[in-house]
Amino acid sequence: MKKLKELYQQSLQELCHTKTVVLCGLLAALAIVLSMVASIQLGPYIKIGFSGLPNRIVEFLFGPAVGCLFGGALDLLKYVLKPDGPFFFGFTFNAMLSGLIYGTLLYRRPVSIKRIVIAEFFVKLVINCGLNTLWISMLYGKGFIALLGPRVIKNVIMLPIDSFILFFALTYAKKIAAQFGFFTVKSGAKERA
């Protein structure tokens, strides 16, 4: 529990650095562009896209506190720029909770496929299949169980694909971040990537 508290405090301290805020702004812009041009809508309730990658990079580099704030702010900004149905705070909450989960599991840790699969699985199970399905059911009056089947199938199919993509994205983000002097992960006795 003490380590978790320290992790969150270190993540909050990341917000004191100008480079962190600037990189978050750039990644937010990238996420907005990706959400508008690199998304595929599969029916009214299922969407596949790459706009979450910038979020994962922020969570990896700056931790759960920054990831949570970034996810919530970005969700609101995306809705303001391109409303997609009625606004519902549950989806913003999900974006913030995803930031906490990914940030807690990935921040200051080496990039590993095992850790990424665990984070992806947990988010897909709890948030994508659980909470998102519940919010859609509440918003549109559809049966939870009727919505759950196709969403589970989509998330089972996307788990290895998203894990593979995220592994390579974080591997390259780590290298690029190291070139610009961002603290990334502990690797043995070294504190810088």
N, C-alpha and C positions, 0 to 999 in steps of 0.2 A: 504494500500500500504506500509505503514511503517513497519507493522508486517511482510509482505512478504520479504521486504528488510532485516530485522533482521534475518529472518529464513534462507535466503540464506547466509548471513554473518556467522551465527553460523555453518551452514553446511560446509562452506569453512574452518572454523577454525578446524573442525574435522580432516582435512588432516594434521594438525601439530602434531598429536599424533601418535606415533609409533605403538601403539596397533591397531589403525584404519587401517593403511597401511598393517600391518601383517594380520589382519582379512580379509581385502579386497583381499589379495593375496590368502589366504586359500579358500575363497568363490569363487574366480575366478577359482581356480583349480577344485573345486567341480562342478561348472557350466560347465566347459569343459568336465569333465567326464560324467556328466548327459546328455550333448548334444550328446555325442558319443554312449552311451549305453541305454539311457532311452528316446528315441524319436521314434515316429511312423509316418511314411510318408503315408499320405492318398492322393494318386494321386500326380501329379507333383507340385502342387501349395499349398498344405495344409499339415502342419506338426503339430503334437501334441507332447509335451514333457514337462519335468520338469526342464529344464536348466534355466528357468527364476526365479525360487525360490531363488537362491542365490542373484540375482539382487534385488529382493523385500526385502530381509533381509538387504542388504546394504542400500537401500533407506530408510527403516524404522529406522535403527540404526543411520545412518550418514547424511541423508537428501538429498535434491535435487541436490546440487552442486556435492557432492561426487557420488551420484547415476548417474548423467549425465556423469561424467568423467569415472566412472566405466563401465557403459553401452557401451560407445563408445570404450574404450580400449579393453573391453572383446569381442565386436563384431569383431574388427580387429584381435585380437589374435585367436579367433575361426576360422576366415577365413584363416589365415596363416596356422594354424594347420590342418584344414580339409576344403579345398575349396569346396563350394557347389554351383556350377554355377559361372557365372562371378561376379567379385566384382562390387558393385554399392554403392556409398556413401549414397544413400537414405536410405538403411537399417541401416547403422551406425547412421545416423541422427535420425531414428525412435527409435533406442536403447537409444540414448541420450535423446530424447524427453520423452520417457517412464520413464526414470530415474527422469526427472524433475517433471513429473505428479505424479508418485507414491511418490516421496520424498516430494513434496509439501503437498500432502494430508495425508501422514502417519507419517512423521517425528515429533518426540516429542509429539505425540498424543497417547491416549490410543487405544489399539486394539479394534476395533468395527466392527461388520459385516456390518453395514450401510456404514461406511467410506470405507471399502474394496470394497463393491459392487459398490459404486460411482466411485472409482478409476478404478476398473476393467471395468466398463461400458464405462467410458470416453476413456480409452486406446483402448478398443476393437472397439469402434465406430470410433474414429478419426484416430488411427494408424493402427490397424489390418484391418478394413474394408475400410478405406479411403486411407491413404498413402501407406500401403503395397500393396493394390490392384492396385493403380496407378503405383507404381514402377514395379510390375510384368507385368502389361499391357505394359508399356514402354519398358521393357527389352525384352520381348518375343513376342511382336507384337500381343498380344491377346486383344480382346475387353474388356474394363473395365466392362461393364454391364454383359458380359458373365462370367467373373471371380467373380463378386460381389455376385451373388446368393449363390453359395456353400460356400463362405467365410462368408457371413452373417449367414447362417444356422449353420456353425461350431461354430462361435463366440456366437450365441444365446444359443446353447447347452452347450458350455464351460463356459459361464458366471457364473452360480451357482456352477459348479464343481470347477472352478479355485478360486472363492471367498471362498468356503468352505475349500479348501486345503490351501489357503493363510492365512485364519483366524487361522487355527491350527498351521501352520508353524510359523507365527509371535507370536502367544501365547507362543510357546516353545522357540523361539529365544529370546523373551523378558526375560524369566526366566533364560536361559543360559547366556545371556549377563549380566544380573544383578549379577550372580555368579562371573563373571570375571571382574566386575567393569566398564562395559560400561554404559555410560549415555543412558537411553532409553526414557522415557516419563514422563511428568508431571502427577502426580496422586494426586489431591487435593493439600495439602500444601507441599507434598514431591516432591523433584526434582529427586530422584533416584528411579529406579524400584526395 
